[in-house]
Amino acid sequence: MVSVAVLDDFTLPREGSDTLRAVLSRVWPVLVRDACELPLTDPALRALHARVTAAMRSLAARDMGAAVRIARRPSLAARTGYARAVTDDRTASTVLCDLAFELALAGALGGPVAIPRLRGAWPTLRSPARGSELTLDDALTQVTLANGVIALDGAERSLAGALAHPCVTERAAWRSIDGRVALALVDDNPVAARSLHPERAGNAIDLGEQPPEAWCAALREAFAIVETHLPGMARERRLLAQTVAPVGVDDARHFSCSYEGAPGAMYLSLHPDPVKMAEAVAHEFQHDKLHALLRLDPLLENARVEGFRSPVRPDPRPLRAVLLAAHAFLAVETLYRAMRDAGHEAARHPRFDQRLAAVREANREAVDALVAYARPTPLGRALLDELRALEASLRSA
């Protein structure tokens, strides 16, 4: 359990705050444990499972930070959680292969470990650390990984650089945005097809016919706005944010979401307005923070089936979703106020004041609903007290 005392600045951190770091220090080892406890029913995967699990446990015992850097990668964490929730051998098998690949790249696999064909085909090996994916030709009869190397039909190749082998195709799967966060060009999140918004059919990777460079440039501009006007959030982003998954281009509206099972990932559409992109980045990062805390404590004892009017959605929402909205939009309101007070060029446009007023009203409604209906846990009570105090200060500002 996280101490209630750490939640007095969880929404907007004070200078030098370690609140999010304290929460994540409890969350990350859970992800490592989950990666070592994948349930399997297919006996063909047991040897791979045993070797990879032993390597992960050994790495965690001598260097938990290195194990965390592997286990917390959004695609791996999302698939690990899904495989554990539904005992899905197909998803677990891809996790095991990618874990073996990451461990080999990190020099922590030992070796050699044979990679099996999955349903008659070689798996695609993907690594955010390498930034690429390897597609293996069906003509191969044996693929083996060990520390720093891959052996293809007995021909060993170093993983330290580009692979030169006629049966391997390597292509970029992530593109660096700012050295810490990458644009995902592939996504293995098994629940990304699930819509989190009534007007969306899912969140498959979609660049919208724009080159990755255009996405990265727009996101760097959005990050810079947040860095300038919410520097505390920008510092925290370095602890948690890892990938942005592009989900289309829309000049009229903007869509964004994040998934509780994919820490460090946000799914965003591309919009020409950098302020709208900055709002989305701040909004989804706040969701990501709260999702991390929710791994440790439910915060609310209200039933998930209870429906409440949401100030930001057309459909009835469980009170937990209202909590997520308030936690995100109070930060967004603070961002807009800081931009206005700093004389940002965008603040001179009437749409800016209209958007700020809409967010202000949504925050009032969300916090009022939480005060009226929430049945919080002790930790949830500390967070609600913080949200109430922040909303009251913004209301009177």
C-alpha distance (Angstrom), angle and dihedral (degrees) to the residues before:
residue distance angle dihedral
M1 . . .
V2 3.79 . .
S3 3.78 114.0 .
V4 3.80 113.4 -104.5
A5 3.79 87.5 -131.5
V6 3.81 92.2 69.6
L7 3.81 92.7 63.4
D8 3.77 101.3 68.6
D9 3.83 91.1 98.0
F10 3.78 103.5 21.5
T11 3.82 94.2 120.5
L12 3.80 98.3 46.4
P13 3.81 113.4 11.4
R14 3.76 123.0 -137.1
E15 3.79 120.6 -127.1
G16 3.80 108.6 -68.9
S17 3.81 93.1 8.4
D18 3.82 118.2 168.4
T19 3.81 94.6 -173.5
L20 3.80 97.7 110.6
R21 3.79 91.3 41.1
A22 3.82 89.1 54.8
V23 3.82 90.9 51.9
L24 3.79 93.4 46.4
S25 3.80 91.7 48.4
R26 3.80 85.9 66.0
V27 3.82 96.2 41.4
W28 3.81 102.0 48.2
P29 3.84 97.2 60.2
V30 3.81 88.1 52.2
L31 3.82 89.1 58.5
V32 3.80 90.4 51.2
R33 3.80 90.5 49.7
D34 3.81 91.0 49.1
A35 3.81 91.4 51.3
C36 3.80 88.2 54.4
E37 3.80 94.0 49.1
L38 3.79 104.4 54.4
P39 3.81 110.6 153.7
L40 3.82 115.4 -129.7
T41 3.78 135.6 -176.1
D42 3.84 98.2 174.9
P43 3.83 108.9 92.8
A44 3.82 89.8 -158.5
L45 3.81 89.0 70.4
R46 3.79 98.2 48.1
A47 3.80 96.7 91.5
L48 3.81 92.1 50.4
H49 3.79 90.2 44.4
A50 3.79 92.7 52.1
R51 3.80 94.4 48.2
V52 3.81 96.1 45.1
T53 3.79 93.5 44.0
A54 3.80 91.7 49.8
A55 3.81 90.5 49.7
M56 3.81 93.0 48.8
R57 3.80 92.4 48.3
S58 3.78 91.4 47.9
L59 3.81 91.4 49.7
A60 3.81 91.7 48.1
A61 3.80 91.2 50.3
R62 3.80 93.5 55.8
D63 3.83 101.1 27.7
M64 3.82 116.2 13.6
G65 3.80 91.0 176.4
A66 3.80 91.7 60.4
A67 3.81 91.2 47.8
V68 3.80 90.4 49.3
R69 3.82 92.0 51.5
I70 3.81 87.9 59.8
A71 3.81 100.7 38.9
R72 3.83 96.0 46.2
R73 3.80 95.8 56.7
P74 3.81 103.0 123.6
S75 3.78 98.6 -125.4
L76 3.81 92.9 47.0
A77 3.80 94.1 44.4
A78 3.82 92.0 48.0
R79 3.80 93.1 50.6
T80 3.80 92.2 43.1
G81 3.79 91.4 53.7
Y82 3.79 92.2 46.0
A83 3.80 94.0 48.2
R84 3.80 90.4 49.6
A85 3.80 93.2 47.2
V86 3.80 97.4 50.9
T87 3.85 101.8 19.2
D88 3.79 90.4 -119.9
D89 3.82 112.2 177.7
R90 3.79 93.1 -170.4
T91 3.80 93.1 58.3
A92 3.80 92.9 39.1
S93 3.80 90.6 54.0
T94 3.81 92.4 56.4
V95 3.82 89.7 47.7
L96 3.80 91.3 52.7
C97 3.81 92.7 49.5
D98 3.80 93.1 48.6
L99 3.81 91.3 45.2
A100 3.80 89.1 52.8
F101 3.81 89.6 49.9
E102 3.82 93.1 48.9
L103 3.80 91.8 46.4
A104 3.81 90.8 49.7
L105 3.80 90.6 50.7
A106 3.82 89.9 49.4
G107 3.81 92.3 49.0
A108 3.80 90.2 -118.5
L109 3.81 103.4 108.0
G110 3.77 100.9 81.0
G111 3.70 105.9 -155.1
P112 2.84 167.8 3.0
V113 3.82 104.1 -36.1
A114 3.79 119.1 173.8
I115 3.81 116.7 -135.5
P116 3.82 111.0 -142.0
R117 3.77 127.7 -140.5
L118 3.77 108.2 -105.5
R119 3.78 113.0 -139.6
G120 3.80 89.8 -20.9
A121 3.82 97.4 -47.7
W122 3.76 135.8 86.4
P123 3.80 113.5 -105.0
T124 3.78 120.4 -114.2
L125 3.80 106.0 -113.5
R126 3.80 112.0 -140.4
S127 3.78 129.3 -175.2
P128 3.81 128.1 178.0
A129 3.82 86.8 -165.5
R130 3.81 89.5 60.4
G131 3.80 92.2 34.0
S132 3.77 93.2 -135.7
E133 3.78 147.7 77.0
L134 3.79 129.8 -125.6
T135 3.80 120.2 -141.9
L136 3.79 112.5 -160.7
D137 3.80 121.7 -148.6
D138 3.81 117.9 -119.0
A139 3.81 88.5 -127.3
L140 3.81 89.6 74.7
T141 3.78 115.4 99.8
Q142 3.82 100.3 -172.3
V143 3.82 134.3 27.2
T144 3.80 120.8 -177.1
L145 3.80 131.4 177.2
A146 3.79 128.2 -157.2
N147 3.79 135.1 157.5
G148 3.80 106.8 -44.2
V149 3.80 95.6 -17.1
I150 3.78 144.0 83.2
A151 3.81 121.0 -156.1
L152 3.81 116.5 -152.2
D153 3.80 112.7 -167.5
G154 3.79 86.5 -25.7
A155 3.81 95.7 -49.9
E156 3.80 106.0 121.3
R157 3.80 120.4 -144.8
S158 3.79 128.0 -174.7
L159 3.79 116.9 -118.4
A160 3.80 90.6 -151.5
G161 3.79 93.3 92.6
A162 3.78 143.4 2.4
L163 3.79 114.4 -32.4
A164 3.79 116.3 -121.0
H165 3.79 106.4 -162.2
P166 3.82 128.7 121.9
C167 3.83 91.8 -134.9
V168 3.81 96.0 53.7
T169 3.79 127.2 75.2
E170 3.78 116.5 -169.9
R171 3.79 123.4 -168.0
A172 3.78 135.9 169.5
A173 3.79 112.7 -90.6
W174 3.81 99.1 171.2
R175 3.80 130.4 34.0
S176 3.79 120.4 -156.4
I177 3.81 114.5 -117.2
D178 3.79 101.5 -178.6
G179 3.77 107.0 -12.0
R180 3.81 92.9 -88.5
V181 3.80 105.9 48.0
A182 3.80 122.2 49.2
L183 3.78 134.1 -158.1
A184 3.81 107.1 -120.6
L185 3.80 114.1 -134.2
V186 3.81 91.0 179.8
D187 3.79 131.3 33.9
D188 3.80 129.5 -165.5
N189 3.81 96.7 -179.3
P190 3.83 100.9 135.9
V191 3.82 93.1 -152.6
A192 3.82 97.1 47.4
A193 3.80 88.8 97.9
R194 3.79 87.5 62.6
S195 3.77 111.3 96.1
L196 3.80 116.5 -126.6
H197 3.80 91.3 -173.7
P198 3.82 128.6 53.8
E199 3.81 91.2 -129.1
R200 3.80 96.0 52.2
A201 3.81 129.4 77.1
G202 3.80 94.0 -156.7
N203 3.78 140.7 -58.5
A204 3.77 109.4 -91.4
I205 3.80 118.0 161.9
D206 3.80 107.9 -85.2
L207 3.81 124.3 164.3
G208 3.80 90.6 -172.4
E209 3.82 91.5 -131.1
Q210 3.79 89.7 -61.5
P211 3.82 118.6 125.7
P212 3.80 118.0 -113.2
E213 3.80 88.6 -112.7
A214 3.83 90.7 63.5
W215 3.79 90.9 51.3
C216 3.80 92.6 47.6
A217 3.81 92.3 48.9
A218 3.82 92.2 50.6
L219 3.79 91.8 47.4
R220 3.79 93.2 48.1
E221 3.81 88.1 54.1
A222 3.81 90.8 49.6
F223 3.81 91.7 47.7
A224 3.81 89.8 50.4
I225 3.81 91.6 54.9
V226 3.80 90.6 52.1
E227 3.81 91.4 44.1
T228 3.80 91.3 54.1
H229 3.80 99.3 43.3
L230 3.82 103.6 27.8
P231 3.82 103.0 30.7
G232 3.81 92.2 163.0
M233 3.80 90.6 58.9
A234 3.78 90.2 46.3
R235 3.81 90.3 55.2
E236 3.80 91.1 49.5
R237 3.80 91.4 47.6
R238 3.79 87.9 66.4
L239 3.80 89.0 61.4
L240 3.78 97.7 50.9
A241 3.82 118.9 10.3
Q242 3.81 115.5 93.5
T243 3.79 113.1 151.4
V244 3.78 143.7 20.5
A245 3.80 114.9 -153.2
P246 3.84 111.7 -154.0
V247 3.81 112.7 -135.1
G248 3.80 104.8 179.8
V249 3.79 141.6 -64.5
D250 3.79 124.1 -85.3
D251 3.80 122.9 168.6
A252 3.81 93.2 -169.9
R253 3.81 103.9 46.0
H254 3.76 137.6 16.7
F255 3.80 127.6 -136.2
S256 3.77 128.6 -167.4
C257 3.78 138.4 159.6
S258 3.78 143.9 161.2
Y259 3.78 131.9 -151.9
E260 3.78 124.3 -131.8
G261 3.80 90.9 -137.0
A262 3.82 94.9 52.9
P263 3.82 106.8 64.3
G264 3.77 115.1 -164.1
A265 3.82 95.9 19.9
M266 3.79 129.3 109.7
Y267 3.79 126.7 -176.1
L268 3.81 113.5 -144.4
S269 3.77 139.7 171.6
L270 3.81 119.0 -139.7
H271 3.79 118.2 -108.2
P272 3.82 128.2 177.6
D273 3.82 93.4 -128.5
P274 3.84 109.9 86.3
V275 3.82 90.7 -160.7
K276 3.80 90.9 57.6
M277 3.81 88.9 48.9
A278 3.82 90.5 49.4
E279 3.81 90.1 50.9
A280 3.79 90.3 51.6
V281 3.80 92.4 48.8
A282 3.81 91.6 50.7
H283 3.80 92.3 44.0
E284 3.80 96.1 50.7
F285 3.78 93.4 42.5
Q286 3.80 88.6 56.5
H287 3.80 89.3 51.5
D288 3.80 89.5 50.2
K289 3.82 90.8 52.9
L290 3.78 92.8 49.3
H291 3.80 92.0 45.7
A292 3.81 87.6 56.6
L293 3.80 91.2 52.7
L294 3.80 90.9 46.8
R295 3.80 89.1 60.9
L296 3.80 86.7 66.4
D297 3.80 102.5 37.5
P298 3.85 135.0 9.5
L299 3.85 90.0 -133.4
L300 3.82 91.0 -159.8
E301 3.79 129.1 52.3
N302 3.81 92.4 -159.9
A303 3.80 114.2 120.8
R304 3.79 115.7 -101.2
V305 3.81 90.6 -129.3
E306 3.80 94.0 61.3
G307 3.79 109.5 109.2
F308 3.79 123.9 -146.5
R309 3.76 132.3 175.6
S310 3.78 107.8 -96.4
P311 3.81 119.1 -144.8
V312 3.81 90.2 -145.0
R313 3.83 105.5 33.9
P314 3.82 133.7 59.2
D315 3.82 93.7 -139.3
P316 3.84 127.8 72.0
R317 3.80 110.2 -95.6
P318 3.80 135.8 -159.5
L319 3.79 112.6 -107.3
R320 3.80 90.1 -109.7
A321 3.82 87.6 64.5
V322 3.81 89.6 51.2
L323 3.81 87.5 52.7
L324 3.80 90.4 51.5
A325 3.81 89.9 49.3
A326 3.81 94.2 50.1
H327 3.80 92.7 46.5
A328 3.82 90.3 51.8
F329 3.79 101.4 39.7
L330 3.81 95.9 46.6
A331 3.80 85.8 61.2
V332 3.81 90.5 45.9
E333 3.80 90.5 51.5
T334 3.79 89.9 50.5
L335 3.80 89.4 50.7
Y336 3.81 92.3 52.0
R337 3.80 92.5 47.2
A338 3.79 91.4 49.7
M339 3.80 90.8 50.5
R340 3.80 90.9 49.4
D341 3.80 93.1 47.6
A342 3.80 90.8 49.0
G343 3.81 91.5 52.5
H344 3.80 95.3 -115.7
E345 3.79 111.0 -173.7
A346 3.82 92.2 -121.1
A347 3.81 90.6 59.2
R348 3.82 89.9 69.4
H349 3.81 91.4 67.3
P350 3.84 117.6 90.9
R351 3.81 90.4 -131.5
F352 3.79 89.0 64.7
D353 3.81 93.2 60.0
Q354 3.80 90.4 43.5
R355 3.78 91.8 53.4
L356 3.80 92.5 45.6
A357 3.81 90.6 51.0
A358 3.81 91.1 49.6
V359 3.81 92.2 50.1
R360 3.83 90.4 46.6
E361 3.81 91.4 54.2
A362 3.80 92.6 44.8
N363 3.79 90.3 53.0
R364 3.79 92.0 50.4
E365 3.81 91.4 51.3
A366 3.81 93.6 45.2
V367 3.80 95.4 49.8
D368 3.81 91.5 44.0
A369 3.82 89.5 53.5
L370 3.80 91.5 48.9
V371 3.80 91.9 49.4
A372 3.80 91.3 49.3
Y373 3.80 101.2 43.0
A374 3.82 112.1 16.6
R375 3.79 120.6 115.3
P376 3.80 98.0 -167.0
T377 3.77 131.3 -168.4
P378 3.83 114.3 -126.4
L379 3.80 89.3 -92.3
G380 3.79 90.3 45.4
R381 3.80 89.7 52.2
A382 3.81 90.5 56.3
L383 3.80 90.3 51.5
L384 3.81 93.1 46.7
D385 3.80 90.3 50.5
E386 3.79 88.9 53.2
L387 3.81 92.4 48.6
R388 3.81 92.1 48.4
A389 3.79 92.1 50.5
L390 3.79 92.5 47.7
E391 3.81 93.3 47.4
A392 3.80 90.9 48.6
S393 3.81 92.0 50.9
L394 3.80 91.5 49.5
R395 3.77 91.8 46.0
S396 3.80 91.3 55.0
A397 3.80 96.2 41.1
